[in-house]
Amino acid sequence: MEANFWHQKWAKGEIGFHEGEVNQLLEKHFNVLNLQPSQTVFVPLCGKTRDIAWFLKKQQNVVGVELNEEAVRQLFDELGETPEVTAVGELIRFSAPHVVVYVGDFFKLTREHVGHIDVVYDRAALVALPDSMRTIYCEHLLHVTQQAKQLLITFEYDQSRFAGPPFSISAQLVERYYANAFAIHRLESKPVKGGSEDSTR
């Protein structure tokens, strides 16, 4: 998926992938993460998700990465924070108390950028990527976060009926990407509007 695709989506306000409220599956299954106050959650391809504000209210630290700078500026506006903005190599770092978001190419992100990560929360990253990018995404995510445990939310549907994104991610694909790193547990599977299936693992 080319970067311009997402930049155009944000420029045109075509952000149906953005949820205007906290994700219900996150609220429901948060406790399985066993997070303690001041531990750190990594949110890949975070956009301006309301889930970040929710984590902050839970006293977690948040590190995110997002391709589009305007999305990140809107995120901090909605948090009511004026971020410190600095260039870090090929990335731009937006930071405020307990939250840091890097703007730029996810694959330029390093362990040194993110520091220690306790949990990865992937609601909109894996499903946003075409098949050709997913394996390298997962490999880089595992490397950068040192295989921190994940809460992963995906969709599963007949891909021939809809080109995506979001793309259909079957249980078999999740196994392919992550079985060597994790014991995978499906927490919930439910139908969503349009006949697709929303799964949390």
C-alpha positions as CSV (number, residue, x, y, z in Angstrom):
1,M,0.0,0.0,0.0
2,E,1.6,3.2,-1.1
3,A,2.1,6.1,1.4
4,N,0.2,8.5,-0.9
5,F,-2.9,6.3,-0.6
6,W,-3.1,7.1,3.1
7,H,-2.0,10.7,2.8
8,Q,-4.9,11.2,0.3
9,K,-7.3,9.6,2.6
10,W,-6.4,12.0,5.4
11,A,-6.3,15.0,3.1
12,K,-9.8,14.2,1.8
13,G,-11.2,13.3,5.3
14,E,-11.9,9.8,4.1
15,I,-11.1,8.2,7.4
16,G,-13.9,5.7,7.9
17,F,-11.3,3.5,9.6
18,H,-11.1,6.0,12.4
19,E,-13.3,5.2,15.3
20,G,-14.7,8.2,17.1
21,E,-14.9,6.4,20.4
22,V,-12.8,3.8,22.3
23,N,-12.8,0.4,20.7
24,Q,-15.3,-1.8,22.5
25,L,-13.1,-4.9,22.2
26,L,-10.3,-3.1,23.9
27,E,-12.5,-2.1,26.8
28,K,-13.8,-5.6,27.1
29,H,-10.5,-7.5,27.0
30,F,-8.1,-5.0,28.5
31,N,-7.7,-6.9,31.7
32,V,-6.2,-9.9,29.9
33,L,-3.1,-7.8,29.2
34,N,-2.4,-7.6,33.0
35,L,-0.9,-4.1,32.5
36,Q,0.2,-2.1,35.5
37,P,0.3,1.7,35.8
38,S,3.3,3.2,34.0
39,Q,3.8,0.3,31.7
40,T,4.1,1.0,28.0
41,V,1.7,0.2,25.2
42,F,2.9,0.4,21.5
43,V,0.2,1.4,19.0
44,P,1.4,0.8,15.4
45,L,-0.2,2.9,12.6
46,C,-2.2,4.7,15.3
47,G,-3.8,7.6,13.4
48,K,-5.6,9.7,15.9
49,T,-7.3,6.8,17.7
50,R,-9.3,7.6,20.8
51,D,-7.8,4.5,22.3
52,I,-4.6,6.4,23.1
53,A,-6.5,8.8,25.4
54,W,-8.1,5.7,27.1
55,F,-4.7,4.1,27.8
56,L,-3.5,7.4,29.2
57,K,-6.5,7.5,31.6
58,K,-5.5,4.0,32.7
59,Q,-2.1,5.5,33.6
60,Q,-0.2,3.7,30.8
61,N,2.5,5.2,28.8
62,V,1.9,5.1,25.0
63,V,4.3,5.0,22.1
64,G,2.8,5.1,18.6
65,V,3.9,5.4,15.0
66,E,1.8,7.0,12.2
67,L,2.6,7.8,8.6
68,N,0.5,10.9,8.3
69,E,1.6,14.0,10.2
70,E,-1.8,15.7,10.2
71,A,-3.4,12.7,11.9
72,V,-0.8,13.1,14.7
73,R,-1.4,16.8,15.0
74,Q,-5.1,16.1,15.4
75,L,-4.4,13.4,17.9
76,F,-2.5,15.8,20.2
77,D,-5.1,18.5,19.7
78,E,-7.8,16.1,20.8
79,L,-5.7,15.1,23.8
80,G,-5.4,18.8,24.7
81,E,-1.6,18.6,24.6
82,T,0.9,20.8,22.8
83,P,3.6,18.3,21.8
84,E,7.3,18.9,21.7
85,V,8.3,18.2,18.0
86,T,11.8,17.1,17.1
87,A,13.4,15.4,14.1
88,V,14.9,12.0,14.9
89,G,16.7,10.7,11.8
90,E,14.1,10.2,9.1
91,L,11.2,10.4,11.6
92,I,9.5,13.2,13.4
93,R,8.9,12.7,17.2
94,F,5.8,14.3,18.8
95,S,5.9,14.0,22.6
96,A,3.9,15.0,25.6
97,P,3.7,13.6,29.1
98,H,3.3,9.8,28.9
99,V,2.8,9.7,25.1
100,V,5.3,9.7,22.2
101,V,4.2,9.3,18.5
102,Y,6.7,9.0,15.7
103,V,5.6,10.3,12.2
104,G,7.1,8.6,9.2
105,D,7.8,5.2,7.7
106,F,7.2,2.4,10.2
107,F,10.1,0.4,8.8
108,K,12.5,3.3,9.9
109,L,11.5,2.8,13.5
110,T,14.0,1.1,15.8
111,R,14.2,-0.4,19.2
112,E,16.1,2.7,20.4
113,H,13.1,4.9,19.3
114,V,10.5,3.0,21.1
115,G,12.4,1.8,24.2
116,H,10.9,-1.0,26.3
117,I,7.4,-2.1,25.3
118,D,5.2,-4.2,27.5
119,V,2.2,-4.7,25.1
120,V,1.4,-4.1,21.5
121,Y,-2.2,-3.0,20.7
122,D,-2.9,-3.6,17.0
123,R,-6.4,-2.6,16.0
124,A,-5.8,-1.0,12.6
125,A,-2.3,-1.9,11.4
126,L,-2.2,-5.5,10.3
127,V,-5.6,-5.2,8.6
128,A,-4.5,-2.0,6.7
129,L,-1.6,-3.8,4.9
130,P,-1.8,-5.9,1.8
131,D,-0.5,-9.4,1.8
132,S,2.8,-8.3,0.2
133,M,3.6,-6.2,3.2
134,R,2.3,-8.1,6.1
135,T,5.1,-10.6,6.7
136,I,7.8,-7.9,6.8
137,Y,5.5,-5.7,8.9
138,C,5.1,-8.5,11.5
139,E,8.8,-9.3,11.5
140,H,9.8,-5.7,12.0
141,L,7.1,-5.3,14.7
142,L,8.4,-8.3,16.6
143,H,12.0,-7.0,16.3
144,V,11.3,-3.5,17.4
145,T,9.1,-4.5,20.4
146,Q,11.3,-7.5,21.3
147,Q,8.3,-9.8,20.9
148,A,6.1,-7.9,23.4
149,K,2.7,-9.7,23.8
150,Q,-0.1,-8.3,21.6
151,L,-3.8,-7.6,21.6
152,L,-4.7,-7.9,17.9
153,I,-8.0,-7.1,16.3
154,T,-8.7,-8.3,12.8
155,F,-11.5,-8.8,10.3
156,E,-12.2,-11.9,8.4
157,Y,-14.5,-12.0,5.3
158,D,-14.6,-13.0,1.6
159,Q,-11.8,-10.9,0.1
160,S,-13.2,-11.4,-3.4
161,R,-16.2,-9.3,-2.4
162,F,-14.2,-6.3,-1.2
163,A,-10.7,-5.3,-2.2
164,G,-9.8,-3.7,1.1
165,P,-8.4,-2.1,3.2
166,P,-9.3,-3.3,5.8
167,F,-8.1,-6.6,4.5
168,S,-9.3,-10.0,5.6
169,I,-7.0,-11.7,8.1
170,S,-7.9,-15.3,8.8
171,A,-6.9,-17.3,11.8
172,Q,-4.5,-19.2,9.6
173,L,-2.8,-16.0,8.5
174,V,-2.4,-14.9,12.2
175,E,-0.8,-18.3,12.9
176,R,1.5,-17.9,9.9
177,Y,2.7,-14.5,11.0
178,Y,3.0,-15.0,14.8
179,A,2.9,-18.7,15.8
180,N,6.7,-18.8,16.1
181,A,6.6,-15.9,18.6
182,F,3.5,-16.4,20.6
183,A,0.9,-18.9,21.9
184,I,-2.1,-17.4,20.1
185,H,-5.5,-17.3,21.9
186,R,-8.7,-16.1,20.3
187,L,-10.6,-14.1,22.9
188,E,-13.7,-13.3,20.9
189,S,-15.2,-13.6,17.4
190,K,-18.3,-11.7,16.4
191,P,-20.1,-10.6,13.2
192,V,-19.9,-7.0,12.2
193,K,-21.8,-4.8,9.8
194,G,-21.4,-6.0,6.2
195,G,-21.2,-9.6,7.1
196,S,-17.5,-9.7,8.1
197,E,-16.2,-11.1,11.3
198,D,-14.3,-9.1,13.9
199,S,-11.8,-11.2,15.8
200,T,-9.7,-10.4,18.9
201,R,-6.6,-12.4,19.5
